[in-house]
């Protein structure tokens, strides 16, 4: 299954690529210096992954994202991707509070809630 991935390094440079390998193996190759275009920016970290049915779909999305590179659309995509589950299957540090009232609502004086009317 083809995977589109975005890497980031310590200087906030990004690399967009696709692979038929595992993301871990591809990252290892990038950080080992086997990929010419990412050799100088090591170490790299995975920022985003997306899985596609076939290589054609993955390549189309890669070209689309690369056309945005360093533009506002690319930055918005990264912000949105940062908020997504990004392939994670378990909850990542979020807590569903349901319809619980906020802290100010819990600590408010009942008499002053409606302008002093009881």
C-alpha positions, -999 to +999 in steps of 0.1 A: +000+000+000+016+033-011+022+059+016+026+096+013+048+111+040+061+145+051+093+148+070+105+177+091+140+184+105+152+206+133+153+238+112+117+233+101+125+222+066+100+198+051+104+169+026+074+154+009+076+119-006+058+086-013+070+051-008+059+015-011+082+006+018+073+011+055+076+047+067+102+035+093+124+020+067+121+051+045+129+074+074+160+052+082+172+057+047+167+094+048+186+097+081+214+074+070+221+098+041+210+074+013+186+100-002+204+128-019+178+155-014+176+150+024+213+142+031+221+177+044+192+182+067+195+152+091+180+141+114+145+139+099+113+131+118+079+120+104+053+147+106+025+133+085+015+100+068-014+091+045-022+057+029-035+053-006-050+025-027-025+028-055+007+046-064-011+068-089-033+084-062-003+088-039+017+105-067-011+129-075-014+140-039+024+143-036+025+166-067-004+186-053+013+191-019+046+199-035+030+226-056+020+243-024+054+240-008+063+269+014+031+286+004+001+294+026-018+263+014+011+241+025+012+258+059-025+254+064-023+217+054+005+212+080-016+229+107-046+208+098-025+176+097-011+184+131-046+184+146-057+152+129-053+117+142-027+112+115-032+075+113-031+070+151-057+045+163-056+054+200-065+087+217-036+110+219-037+131+251-072+144+246-100+140+270-137+140+261-155+161+286-189+155+272-214+181+284-195+189+316-197+225+325-166+246+325-148+255+357-162+291+358-197+277+355-191+254+385-176+280+407-201+308+399-222+320+428-258+309+421-273+342+433-252+363+409-258+340+380-289+358+369-282+394+382-291+385+418-325+371+410-334+340+430 
